[in-house]
Each structure stands twice: as C-alpha cells, then as structure tokens.
Amino acid sequence: MSKTVEEPREKTLHELNMEQRAINQAIKEANKDDPLYSLPEPVRRAVAKRMQKPARAPIKVD
C-alpha cells in the first residue's frame, strides 16, 4: 500500500480571513500601549497622516 502525496492546494477564503484576523489581532496587541491606537480608525488615519507632514510655520503664542 503506497500513500498518495497530496498536492498543495490554494487556501480557502475562510483560511485566508482567519490568518488575516490573527495578524490584525497581533498588531492590535503590539500597539495597545500607543495612545494613537485608542482613537477610531478614520481619526487615527487622519492624525497619523498629519503627523507625517512637516509643520508649515511655528506656532505663535501671545
């Protein structure tokens, strides 16, 4: 009796989703101490984008 070798198959959508969920959870756990990640995602994206841009002028305090 010889064993048949299964050919590698493509992952199902469910398997891919579960892998992505695990990756997202790991990222969330790694960044839970970052105050930026306590914000909702759209706000977080806008704030992060703004933080990457250089300031145009110094802030004047009267």
N, C-alpha and C positions, 0 to 999 in steps of 0.2 A: 504494500500500500504506500503510495507516494503522496505526499502532501502537495496540494496545488498552491502556488505562490500567488497571493492576491496582488493585482497591480495597484499602484497608488491611485486613489480616486480624488476628485475635486471635493473640497469641503462643501457641506450644505450651507445654505444661508443661515440656518439656525446655529451651526457651529461657528461661523464667522461672527455672528452677532454676539454669541457668548464670549468669544475671545476679545472682541472689542469692548464689551461690558467689563471684563476683567481688567483690561488695560486702563479704561476710564476710571475704574474704582481705585486702581493702584496710583494713578495720577492724583486723584482726589485726596487719597490718604497722605501722599507725599506733600501736598500743598495745603493741608488743613490748617497749618500754623500761619500761613500767609494771609494778611488782612484783606488783600485784594480778592481772594477766593471766597470771602464771605458775602460778596456782592452778587446780585443776579448776573447771569451770563452776558446779556446785552450791555449792561452797565460796565461790567468787568472788561469787555472787549473795548468799549469806548475809552475807558480810563487807561487801559494798557496802551492803546494806540496813541493817546495824548501824551503819555509818559515817555514815549519813544521820540517825540518831536522835540527839538530844542526850543527853549523859551525865546520869544521874539524880542522882548525887552525886559529889563529888570523891573521888579515891582516897586513902585514908589510908595513910601509910607509917609503920610503927612503928620 
